[in-house]
Amino acid sequence: MPADHPQPPSPAPPDGGPSPAWLRLSGALAAASAPKSLAMAVVGVVLTRLGTWASRVIFPGEQTGVGLGWRLAPGISEGQGWGAGLGSASSIAADPWFVLLDPLRGLFAIGRGNAVFARSLVELAWVVLVWGLVGGAIARMAAVGAAAPGGEGLGIGSALRFVGRRVASLVTAPLGPLALVAGLAIPGAVLGLIGRWGSELSGGIASALAIVPILLAVPSAMLVLGVAFTWPLMVLTVAVEGEDGFEALGRAFSYARRRAGHYALAVLGSWGLGTVGVLLVGLFAGLVVHLASWAFALGGEDRWVEAGFRSRSPAIGVPDPDRLRAISRALDSRGNAPPPSFDDLPRLRPDTFLGVWIRCVGLVAYAWAFSFFWSAFARIYLLLRREVDGTPWEDLYDPVEDAEPFAPDPPAQPGPPPRP
């Protein structure tokens, strides 16, 4: 280039330097392994499981979906090849999303009865509440850590207080569209009642007007898909921006619509990273159990160590709802209940508590997938926000800073004296 036409300096890269999206997402692996995020994920998994168990005791009936069980990560479960282990890890990495999709599917199931509908509704509300708070707190900590790498970070208490003040927004953002779907279903329900009258006239009227619920099902389908695929973004909008439920809903839908390809690639990429992470965490947890077994075997009896450490089914677990219902039915209203049987109590064997501790290791390994899910979505949200709104990566809502009053304007300087 000639000397009289100097090349203009290239603009500085945004957010402090070039950083590919995949590199941003890979930071979620370390964030998910932070003890505070992992502890919050364990609490969320336990609360979700307890809520699922309680709902299925209160509303017995056919189960829908896989539910959230005490799944053990690869490396603790039974020996399997790398292919099967990778498939199991990919399934576990997707569980944080299916924890919402399973009750959502049960909510719209046909011919399953009122018990399944009520149970799915309770489970859906419970999942939205638990993971709105727990997932929002994990995401808040991950977003602060991503915005200021190497900084002091955010504690569990501060993150929980931030999202706890906005619990109404966390709940109404995903449940509001579903309430609208219920309203759009009213004409179809009315036509269904008319068709149940049994006469040819009522059946003809219902079938002739069936176009109405079909047309109304179009926006309903869009709303259901929007909630299913953007629910994590709704939580992130509240956790990062401090917005209300309506703003969280609109922003999540807007980001997913305007950057649909980038959003899908980011989700698939984070799923792949999560699969690798779950596999590595499972292998590490399996090594922990093996080394503990080896240490016990140095001085213990091989048969006892074999039964305790290498048992694939821990002795104590969550009470079986079917057994509890059987005991409840055995109690009649006149009070002449049969004497309790020790068969209904967990057996206490020398290896009982070893199984409990091994199960705890599996629980922590399983909860890592949830910690990674919300840590990864914190980065996905920040990436989408930068692409759509141009907001810098490190620009996060801080209630303390935003509450500070603006500095007063400097006093006006006196002007020159008027000319005579």
HELIX and SHEET records of a PDB file:
HELIX    1   1 PRO A   14  GLY A   16  5                                   3    
HELIX    2   2 ALA A   21  ALA A   32  1                                  12    
HELIX    3   3 PRO A   35  ILE A   58  1                                  24    
HELIX    4   4 TRP A   82  LEU A  107  1                                  26    
HELIX    5   5 ASN A  114  ALA A  147  1                                  34    
HELIX    6   6 ILE A  156  GLY A  164  1                                   9    
HELIX    7   7 VAL A  167  LEU A  184  1                                  18    
HELIX    8   8 ILE A  186  GLY A  195  1                                  10    
HELIX    9   9 GLU A  200  ALA A  208  1                                   9    
HELIX   10  10 ILE A  211  LEU A  236  1                                  26    
HELIX   11  11 THR A  237  GLU A  241  3                                   5    
HELIX   12  12 GLY A  245  ARG A  258  1                                  14    
HELIX   13  13 ALA A  260  GLY A  299  1                                  40    
HELIX   14  14 ASP A  302  PHE A  309  1                                   8    
HELIX   15  15 PRO A  321  ALA A  330  1                                  10    
HELIX   16  16 PHE A  342  ASP A  344  5                                   3    
HELIX   17  17 THR A  352  ASP A  389  1                                  38    
HELIX   18  18 PRO A  399  ALA A  403  1                                   5    
END                                                                             
